Amino acid sequence: MKEVTATAQTVEEAVHLALAQLNVSKERAEIIVVDEGKKGFLGIFGARPAIVKAKLIYNPIEEAEKFLKSVIEKMGIQADIQKIENGRNAEFILSGEQMALLIGKHGQTLNSLQLLAQLVANRYSEHYIHITIDAENYRARRKETLAQLAQKLADKAIKTGKEVKLEPLPAYERKIIHAALAERKGIKTYSVGTEPHRYIVISPDQ
Amino acid sequence: MKELIETIVQALVEYPEDVVVTESSNENTITYHLSVHKDDIGKVIGKQGRTIHAIRTVVYAAASQQPKRVVLHVEDKG
């Protein structure tokens, strides 16, 4: 976090100096008066300058958006970013020509961008901020695919009477599968292994 | 590619001025050597290597547009 300290004859002047150093307006900084200063007797004895600290206030979601924008640009991809903010959650929706490249196999590039943007946002935030990145409705399509896959594998587990292991999936994709099979009779689901290799097992009831 | 790596890593670390990326290449591979402040190594790698894995995924996706294979290596200064 960027922080500067300024010293001047009065608090007002010190604040002015500090803001000038940060190059921001009053609204974008948190001001802490360290010492109000003293004029001193006849302006000679016991005079003390005023000291203030100014700290830049960041908007974590804005920082994440800036990050995403410059990363995509440096990847050599032209994309528009639409931002939907909802308290501590933010969703960025990407659109443009080369979305397949940004999504990647099984969404792994999209998931990686999401993880990195989330790390950036949370560097600037005291509360946990959740970031989702989507392109071409990938998240909804993926959810449908996973739910279908879950039902198919549940059928298999019941038919064969054997456990079915899935490929490792990120936490929110595992959640989709657990949820899809929560009501399903004859099987139960659980996860095994440690991140990022944690995977689901569908196990038929004995 | 070098700029992409710098952009990503500088946004994650405490000492962005210490982020250095150098490259070496042979016939079919370009290797990028990433070096960061020693206090930032953990940040760049992340829990179970999650962060470096994500960085590599993004970098390799960008690199898929050009013919040479790309490798991202984190220098360990010890």
Interface residues (C-beta under 8 A of the other chain):
Chain A: F67 S70 V71 K74 M75 G76 I77 L101 L102 G104 Q108 T109 N111 S112 L113 L115 L116 L119 V120 R123 T194 E195 P196
Chain B: E3 L4 T7 I8 A11 L12 G46 K47 Q48 G49 R50 T51 H53 A54 I55 T57 V58 A61 A62 S64 Q65
